[in-house]
């Protein structure tokens, strides 16, 4: 017996006989319907004829491929179940219905089955690729899950908005991918069973509100940040100008001008400036979940020895806590998801003209409105502009008459600032997520550079301001240095 005849007699004829059952036929129908639907969607996607709905991706890249595979699985399941049923009943025929390849209709049917099998393999391969690609997209990470709205909103207006989420949160390598998907599955369960978790928290874990910061599962910077940023690049110095507005009627503007000594590794391989000093091997222990309290630091010296600095009383043992090797994200902890303070938000909007500084009392009143209590972003969106209108209507009606457009624009911008930083449904408000860059609004640099971290030999971590920056002007109105530089 030839190989083809063997295949026909021992495989093809039994498969056709046992495959004539409701389960297998239903599986074939499901596979066909979902396959045609997915292919139609992919063609529409190529033609650019799709809406920007994040849930379409879940349906067409995750749910429909799962239905497609389910239908494929039902076909052999139905065959096996019918075979078992007939065998137990002793009704398996001694000879299966013959297959006549001379029958033109049957040959065409066989051609259809063969083509369908090839198409199925192509569909599964394409669906798998699209599914994996979609799950790695910022749209899936940020828009498909309402829990991620605060982080996704901040991401969209950050300097890293062009960087895919997975580049930082997963990185390269199979192990990182598997770990991330396992963690994602846990989060999916938490979100799916969120209502149940309120009644049975010990059985079903609930997702945190807000999302904890920092992300403890984030890979070290050498696997993420350094894929784009060269850590040993010499950046030198950077001029920084920061505008502030007072709470008086004129919104008096002052500016602070400083030179930041970013540094790095210079042409003589010397470690200089902020980056250079922290490129060495430094470990620290944080005793709180936000890594704001750092009582113990260990630094490796150029000669290979180690120096330990502690802010604890003399004779204290090494504290218990999260011990980490310091890298980029210990200072740049909100690089892609920055939430500012209300005052930072208003000052920046006024310095760019998004909120006109010519509106009397706008700084003070804007801050008061942003710091108000609202149950939702929708409520803030309606009450903030109305309250600003009411303020000028009662306190300075002439402003509404002469600059009503500026008042309207200021009200809309205040709502935008609120929507970018405050999310009541996730318990995210002003200051919820501290930013460790600098030391004006949060401890930041002073977590270690506070003058109290001392070593056994009496030395301490420096608190010298000039080590990191030189102040050229501090809250001055129209600083002369900016005029000298031709900036103002």
PEKAHU-V412105 format. One record per residue. D_LAST is the distance of its C-alpha to the last C-alpha in whole Angstrom. Layout:
BEGIN
D_LAST
D_LAST
END
This chain:
BEGIN
94
91
88
87
90
89
86
87
90
89
85
85
88
87
83
84
87
85
82
84
83
80
78
77
77
75
73
73
72
69
68
68
66
63
63
63
60
58
59
58
55
54
54
52
50
50
50
47
49
48
46
43
45
45
49
50
49
51
54
54
53
55
58
59
60
61
64
64
65
67
69
70
71
73
75
77
77
79
81
82
83
85
87
87
89
91
92
93
95
97
96
94
96
98
96
93
93
93
90
92
89
91
90
87
86
86
84
81
81
81
78
76
76
75
72
71
71
69
66
66
65
63
61
62
60
57
57
56
54
52
52
51
48
47
48
45
42
39
41
44
42
40
41
45
45
44
44
41
39
36
36
36
33
31
32
31
27
27
26
29
30
32
34
37
38
41
39
38
41
44
43
46
49
52
53
49
50
53
51
49
51
54
51
50
53
53
50
52
55
53
51
55
57
54
56
59
57
57
60
61
58
61
62
59
56
53
49
47
44
42
42
42
39
39
41
44
45
42
43
41
38
40
42
39
35
36
37
34
32
33
33
34
31
28
25
23
20
17
14
14
11
13
12
15
17
20
23
23
23
20
18
16
13
13
11
13
12
15
17
20
23
24
27
30
33
32
34
36
37
35
34
30
28
28
29
32
33
34
36
39
41
41
43
42
44
43
45
43
43
39
39
37
40
40
43
44
42
44
42
44
44
44
47
48
49
47
46
46
44
45
43
47
49
51
54
53
54
51
50
51
48
46
46
44
42
39
37
33
34
35
31
30
32
31
29
30
31
28
29
26
26
26
23
21
22
21
18
17
18
16
13
14
16
19
20
18
17
18
22
23
24
23
22
25
28
26
27
30
31
30
32
35
38
39
42
41
38
39
40
36
35
38
37
33
32
36
35
31
33
35
33
31
35
36
33
31
33
31
28
31
32
28
26
29
27
24
27
29
26
25
28
29
25
27
30
28
27
30
32
30
31
34
37
40
43
42
41
37
35
32
32
35
34
32
29
30
26
25
26
25
26
30
31
30
30
32
35
36
33
34
36
40
41
43
45
49
48
46
42
40
37
34
32
29
26
25
27
25
21
20
17
15
14
16
15
13
11
8
8
9
9
5
5
8
8
6
4
0
END
